Amino acid sequence: MDSAVVTPLLNLPPELRKLLNSRRFHHIYQKFVNKLPMKVFLIEDEPIALNRLKQMISDAGQNIEICGDADSVDTALDWLRSNESPDLILTDVQLADGTCFDLFNQYQPTCPVVFITAFNHYAVEAFRLNAKDYLLKPLKQEDLNSALEKVKKQMTPALTNLDYVKLAQAILQEEKNTTAVISSDMENR
């Protein structure tokens, strides 16, 4: 376990540390994580394209929360520096005051990035920045859905960002449910 995870665990009450070290933790952790919305930050300088992207995200039918948006390198940089890192950045390449590559020269994202642009000649540069996907405009719903699903499958929020009280409650509830099923099975025998 890395030190970023260990430090918050040391500050927890002993009962909760015991629960987090239990055999069932991983199973319950995955169930808990899968219920968390994927937080997506949007960077798009055209209002019509931004509204269309928001609608397409809504139409994707996935558990996604748009945590913010920006229309320029400067506003994106301000938002990213003053907020918790999103789970995903969806960005247009050409913005009003530069390109998203100008942004990423000043800010190293810790989350996946999906590029959405009308120009295919930025693809090599995008993948050098570890792009999760590169989508061409006009954006198709199935392409966006595929990119979102690809990111969601690989997403595992850091333990440091979890609400440990909710996690402990989920573990306790799962333990109760398991105990109830076992008791019911024993009574029916």
N, C-alpha and C positions, 0 to 999 in steps of 0.2 A: 504494500500500500504506500503511495507516495506521501511526502511530508505535507502537502497541501490538504490531503484528506485526513491525516493523523491529527493535526493540530486541533481542528474543530471537534474531533471525536474525544480528545482528552478533556475538553471542557464540558462534556455531557455528564449527566447524572449516571452513577454506576448501573442502575437498572436499564437505562437506555443503551449504554455501551454493551451490556450483556445481550440485549435484544438484537443490536446491530451485528453482533458476532455470532448470532445463532445460525444454524444450518439452513433455516428457511429464509434467511435474509435476502439472498440473491433473487429467489423466486418472487418474494413480496416486493423487493426493490424494483424489479422489472415491471410488475403490475402497476406500481405507484408511478414510475417514470412514464409509462405508456399513457397515463391519464393526464400528464402535464401537457399544456399546449406548446407547440413549437413557436417560439417568438421570432418574428421575421421583421427585418428592417428594410424599407424600400428606398431606393435612390432613383429618382426619375424626374427630369426637369419639365416634361410636357404634362400639364394638368389632365388632359384627356387620356393620355396613355397611363398616367398614375391611377385615375379612377377606373379605367378598364382593368388594370392589373389587380386592383383591390377587389373588383367584382369577380374576376377569374379565381382569385385566391378563395373567396367566399364560395364560389361554385365548385371548388375542388372537393368540398365535403370532408376535409380533414380538420383535425384539431389544431388550428393555427390562429395565433394572435398577432396582429400587426402592431408592433410595439412602437413604431415611429416611421417617419419618412422625411426625406430631404430632397431638395431640387438642385443642389449644387455641391461642388467639392467642399466649399467652406461650411455650409450648413450641415452636411454629412459629417465632416470632421468634428464640428462642435458637438453634434448629437452623440457620436461614437465615443468621444472623450468624456462626456458628462453623464453617460448612462451605462448600465450593466450591459455587457456584451450580449447581442442577440444570439439565437441559435443558427440563424441564416441571414445572409445579406443577399437581396435581389437587386441588381444594379444595372442601369443603362450604362453604356460606355461613354457616349458623348453627352456632356452636361453643359449648362450655360457658361460656366467659368473654367472649363477644362475637361479632362476625362477622368473616369474613375481610377485610372492608373496614377494620375496625379495624387488622388486621395490615398491610394495604397502605398505610395512612396512616403507618405507622412504618417500613415497609420497601418500597422500590421494586424489584420483581422485574426482573431482566434477562433473564428467560426467558418463554416463553409461559405463560399460565394458562388452565386449563379449569375452569370452575365446575360443580359437581355439587350440585344442590339439589332439594328438593321444592317450592320456591316460585318461580313465574315472575315475581314482581314485582321481583326483584333484577336482572333481565336488563339494563335500561338502565344501571344503575350498573356492572355487570360489564363491559359493552362500552365504557364510558367509561374503564375501566382496561385497554383493549386485550385483552379476553378473546379467546382463540383459538376457544373454543366455550362453549356454555352448555347443559348436559345436565340434564334433569329426572329425578328419582327417581319411580318405581323405574327404575333405570338398565338400559338394554337393551344387550346385547353389541354389536349392530351400531352403535349410537350411539357407544359407547366406541371401537370399532375405527375408525370414521370420524374421530373427533376425534384419535386417536393417529396415524393415517395423515396427516391434514392437517398436524400438527405435524412429523412425521418428514420430509415432503417439503420443508419449509422450513428444516429444521435443518442448519446448517453450523457445527460447533464451531470456535471461534477457534483460529487457528494457535498462539496462546500456550499452549493447553491440550494440544497434541499431544506425544506422545513422539517426539522427533525421531530418536532411534536407530531405533525401529521404522519410522518413515516412511522413513528412509534405506535400511533393509534392504528394505522393500517396493519402493522405487524400483530398487534394485540387482537384486533378484530379477526385477522386470518387465523390466529391461534385458537380463538374462541370457536370459530366456524369449524375448524378441524376437530377440536375436542367434541363439539356437538354431534358431528357426523359419526365419530368413532363410538360415542355413547349410544347414539341411536342404533347403530349397527349391532352393538353388543346386546341391547335390549331386545332386538328382533330375533335373536338367535335362540 
